[in-house]
Amino acid sequence: MKAAFLTSYGKPGSLQYGALPEPDLRKDHLLVRVKAVSVNPVDWKIRQGVLRLLLGSRFPMIIGSDFAGVVKEVAPGIHEFKPGDKVYGVIPAFSNKSGALAEIAHVRQKDARAMPEWLSFEEAASLPIAALTATNGLRRCGVKTGSKLLVNGATGGVGHFAVQAAKAKGAHVTATCSAGNAELARELGADEVYGYSGENTIPAGTQFDAILDAWGMMERKKIPQLLVPGGSYASPLLIPWTKIQALIARIRYGRKFTSSNMRKRPEDYDELEALIRQKNLKPVIEHTFPLEKAAEAFDKAEFGKPRGKVIILV
Ligand SMILES: NC(=O)c1ccc[n+]([C@@H]2O[C@H](COP(=O)([O-])OP(=O)(O)OC[C@H]3O[C@@H](n4cnc5c(N)ncnc54)[C@H](OP(=O)(O)O)[C@@H]3O)[C@@H](O)[C@H]2O)c1
């Protein structure tokens, strides 16, 4: 089968395209004919070698996490899916030796979700990691009707889903993004839009009930100033010192500091699909690449300041 795979960690050129053997079907798994894959920062961070201690260094290594496709074969004992079903989901980097960037992917049954008929493969593949992180971030921040919310990095993968999902909850949304993306942030529903640097930044003294830092690296000392007492800050970056900072933030500033890691329980997918079905959320997809140009897609995602999601078609 054709696949995009790493031959080493490091430079963008280490993601190659070529033929590799099809994966064998193991217990509790499905083989899926992949149709679309979206690129997330975790994918290009894996290519960089950031997770090499966890993933090891056995190459060639097929990477890729978010996928959508059609079931080819199911392991004995699986009744939830059958060949021909459309599915989507996330192949967690640590659970499988074989990722989504291939004609056939090996997927644990529990990582697959039946794909609603009204989603395209591109749309379905764009969703899991970024959208489920956005909805979990809003949940962790307690965003509800009338909440004053700041989404930092509002037009990237996580951010553009967060703005839309927060508007659907009835929040008042302030977005920060680069100047060229201000119009998109408004189209997504943001009530106010500021830059994260330069002149048009958030006016001094402005405070929010919650901050979803979709970019994840907001300057820590700014956070208590931007939050009302008792307000919440969530970041999708897994940082070892988050728990210590959370304790300091609570004791010293009276603010909640939390992680908005992706959560993918069935009820989380239900919530996400309801948002889309009710036309409250739509993925922004401006760049699609064929599998043989996966390395270009990774370059676009890492260096090209993409808006919304970058998709690879298989
Ligand atoms: N733990 C998890 O479960 C999880 C899940 C998803 C994502 N993440 C992490 O969350 C981060 C964001 O993911 P993503 O998919 O949204 O990435 P992305 O699509 O690359 O978007 C990044 C966003 O950050 C913005 N940005 C860049 N510099 C900024 C700055 N100085 N201040 C504020 N915003 C800035 C970009 O805006 P412009 O393009 O306008 O500059 C863009 O909107 C990544 O580090 C990713 O690894 C973690």
The ligand as an ORCA input file, in Angstrom:
! r2SCAN-3c Opt
* xyz 0 1
  N      -3.249     18.252     24.497
  C      -4.133     18.108     23.535
  O      -5.043     17.263     23.628
  C      -4.037     19.016     22.341
  C      -5.002     18.913     21.335
  C      -4.945     19.817     20.274
  C      -3.906     20.758     20.234
  N      -2.969     20.790     21.198
  C      -1.888     21.806     21.152
  O      -2.504     23.086     21.071
  C      -1.721     23.963     20.280
  C      -2.606     24.587     19.191
  O      -3.098     23.562     18.330
  P      -3.829     23.971     16.972
  O      -4.242     22.722     16.312
  O      -4.848     25.021     17.216
  O      -2.596     24.641     16.189
  P      -2.621     25.554     14.865
  O      -3.727     25.134     13.976
  O      -1.236     25.572     14.360
  O      -3.016     27.015     15.409
  C      -2.136     27.774     16.195
  C      -2.785     29.126     16.459
  O      -1.936     29.873     17.334
  C      -1.935     31.205     16.875
  N      -0.750     31.915     17.356
  C       0.503     31.890     16.838
  N       1.297     32.697     17.566
  C       0.509     33.219     18.548
  C       0.750     34.138     19.608
  N       1.953     34.674     19.833
  N      -0.292     34.469     20.419
  C      -1.514     33.935     20.227
  N      -1.807     33.072     19.228
  C      -0.794     32.728     18.391
  C      -2.009     31.093     15.358
  O      -2.515     32.315     14.833
  P      -2.014     33.007     13.453
  O      -1.947     31.903     12.423
  O      -3.074     34.002     13.191
  O      -0.666     33.572     13.752
  C      -3.004     29.970     15.207
  O      -4.325     30.462     15.258
  C      -0.568     23.121     19.725
  O       0.574     23.333     20.517
  C      -1.068     21.691     19.894
  O      -0.021     20.762     20.015
  C      -3.004     19.952     22.259
*
